[in-house]
């Protein structure tokens, strides 16, 4: 991609992350149990981290008309381990509303769409660093989707959801 195309791709990524943060903020506010609130609040924090990084990168690219020498964003969370720890603390006697289950299902779908978007942007990238960035972000979205799916499956497997 040209610098203009790269800026456009970063704008698309910023918009996606902003929408994700807004969705998770609203879902956390509506969640009625601590585990689901913690899930969505952690995702709010993740999306904010993405936004901060992408905005700084966007400003750098705009000011310098080139990519930085290296991509410094890292996959610093082990979502499997985070869920394994969280699972031990979930009260299986609570009931999770259908709305919350749907919110988790929507989160999985949204993260999978983000993964696909980032893989598409990576495929179109001409600069190796741009490709690396979007591939890393695709992996991050994949981790988010799996994390939400773990909660959804746990609640389903333990009969914790209700029609209320």
C-alpha positions as CSV (number, residue, x, y, z in Angstrom):
1,X,0.0,0.0,0.0
2,X,1.1,3.6,-0.5
3,X,1.4,5.8,2.5
4,X,-2.1,7.1,1.7
5,X,-3.5,3.6,1.5
6,X,-1.7,2.7,4.7
7,X,-3.3,5.7,6.5
8,X,-6.6,4.6,5.2
9,X,-6.1,1.1,6.4
10,X,-5.1,2.4,9.8
11,X,-8.2,4.6,9.9
12,X,-10.3,1.5,9.2
13,X,-8.5,-0.3,12.0
14,X,-9.1,2.6,14.4
15,X,-12.8,2.7,13.6
16,X,-13.1,-1.0,14.2
17,X,-11.3,-0.8,17.5
18,X,-13.3,2.2,18.6
19,X,-16.6,0.4,17.8
20,X,-15.4,-2.6,19.7
21,X,-14.5,-0.6,22.7
22,X,-18.0,1.1,22.7
23,X,-19.7,-2.3,22.3
24,X,-17.8,-3.8,25.2
25,X,-18.3,-0.8,27.4
26,X,-22.1,-1.1,26.9
27,X,-22.0,-4.9,27.3
28,X,-20.1,-4.5,30.6
29,X,-22.6,-2.0,31.9
30,X,-25.5,-4.4,31.1
31,X,-23.8,-7.5,32.5
32,X,-25.4,-8.7,35.7
33,X,-22.8,-11.0,37.0
34,X,-19.2,-10.2,38.0
35,X,-17.5,-12.8,35.6
36,X,-19.2,-11.4,32.5
37,X,-18.5,-7.8,33.7
38,X,-14.9,-8.7,34.1
39,X,-14.8,-10.3,30.6
40,X,-16.2,-7.2,28.9
41,X,-14.1,-4.8,31.0
42,X,-10.9,-6.6,30.1
43,X,-11.9,-6.3,26.4
44,X,-12.6,-2.6,26.9
45,X,-9.0,-2.3,28.2
46,X,-7.7,-4.4,25.3
47,X,-9.5,-2.3,22.7
48,X,-8.2,0.9,24.3
49,X,-4.6,-0.4,24.1
50,X,-5.2,-1.2,20.4
51,X,-6.6,2.3,19.9
52,X,-3.7,4.0,21.6
53,X,-1.1,2.0,19.6
54,X,-2.9,2.5,16.3
55,X,-3.4,6.2,16.8
56,X,0.3,6.7,17.7
57,X,1.3,4.7,14.6
58,X,-1.2,6.7,12.4
59,X,0.3,10.0,13.7
60,X,3.8,8.7,13.1
61,X,3.1,7.6,9.5
62,X,1.3,10.9,8.8
63,X,4.1,13.0,10.1
64,X,7.0,10.9,8.6
65,X,5.5,9.5,5.5
66,X,7.0,6.1,6.3
67,X,6.6,3.2,8.6
68,X,8.7,3.1,11.8
69,X,11.7,0.9,11.9
70,X,9.9,-1.9,13.8
71,X,6.4,-2.8,15.1
72,X,6.5,-2.6,18.9
73,X,3.0,-4.0,19.7
74,X,3.1,-7.5,21.2
75,X,0.6,-10.2,22.1
76,X,1.2,-9.8,25.8
77,X,-1.8,-11.8,27.1
78,X,-2.3,-15.5,27.3
79,X,-6.1,-15.7,27.0
80,X,-6.1,-19.4,27.7
81,X,-4.3,-18.9,31.0
82,X,-6.5,-15.9,31.9
83,X,-9.6,-17.9,31.3
84,X,-8.3,-20.9,33.2
85,X,-7.7,-18.7,36.2
86,X,-11.1,-16.9,35.8
87,X,-12.9,-20.2,35.4
88,X,-11.9,-21.3,38.9
89,X,-13.5,-18.2,40.4
90,X,-16.8,-18.3,38.5
91,X,-19.8,-19.1,40.7
92,X,-21.6,-21.8,38.7
93,X,-24.8,-21.2,40.8
94,X,-25.3,-17.8,39.1
95,X,-27.6,-17.4,36.1
96,X,-26.5,-15.6,33.0
97,X,-29.2,-13.9,31.0
98,X,-29.9,-14.7,27.4
99,X,-29.0,-11.1,26.6
100,X,-25.5,-11.7,28.1
101,X,-25.1,-14.9,26.2
102,X,-26.1,-13.1,23.0
103,X,-23.6,-10.3,23.8
104,X,-20.8,-12.9,24.1
105,X,-21.9,-14.6,20.8
106,X,-21.9,-11.2,19.2
107,X,-18.4,-10.5,20.6
108,X,-17.1,-13.7,19.1
109,X,-18.6,-12.8,15.7
110,X,-17.2,-9.2,15.9
111,X,-13.7,-10.4,16.8
112,X,-13.8,-13.0,14.0
113,X,-14.8,-10.2,11.6
114,X,-11.9,-8.1,12.9
115,X,-9.5,-11.0,12.3
116,X,-10.7,-11.3,8.7
117,X,-10.4,-7.6,8.2
118,X,-6.8,-7.5,9.5
119,X,-5.8,-10.5,7.4
120,X,-7.3,-8.8,4.4
121,X,-5.3,-5.6,5.2
122,X,-2.2,-7.7,5.7
123,X,-2.6,-9.3,2.3
124,X,-2.9,-5.9,0.7
125,X,0.1,-4.4,2.5
126,X,3.2,-3.6,0.5
127,X,5.4,-2.7,3.4
128,X,6.6,-5.7,5.5
129,X,6.0,-3.8,8.7
130,X,2.5,-3.0,7.8
131,X,1.9,-6.6,7.0
132,X,3.4,-7.7,10.3
133,X,1.2,-5.2,12.2
134,X,-2.0,-6.5,10.6
135,X,-1.0,-10.1,11.1
136,X,-0.4,-9.4,14.8
137,X,-3.7,-7.7,15.1
138,X,-5.4,-10.6,13.4
139,X,-3.8,-13.0,16.0
140,X,-5.0,-10.7,18.8
141,X,-8.5,-10.7,17.5
142,X,-8.4,-14.5,17.2
143,X,-7.4,-14.6,20.9
144,X,-10.3,-12.3,21.9
145,X,-12.7,-14.5,20.0
146,X,-11.5,-17.6,21.6
147,X,-11.6,-15.9,25.1
148,X,-15.3,-15.0,24.6
149,X,-16.0,-18.4,23.2
150,X,-14.5,-20.0,26.3
151,X,-16.9,-18.0,28.5
152,X,-19.9,-18.8,26.3
153,X,-19.1,-22.5,26.3
154,X,-18.4,-22.6,30.0
155,X,-21.8,-21.0,30.8
156,X,-23.6,-23.3,28.3
157,X,-21.8,-26.4,29.6
158,X,-22.7,-25.6,33.2
159,X,-26.3,-24.7,32.4
160,X,-25.8,-21.2,33.8
161,X,-27.9,-19.2,31.3
162,X,-31.6,-18.4,31.8
163,X,-34.3,-17.0,29.5
164,X,-34.6,-13.9,31.7
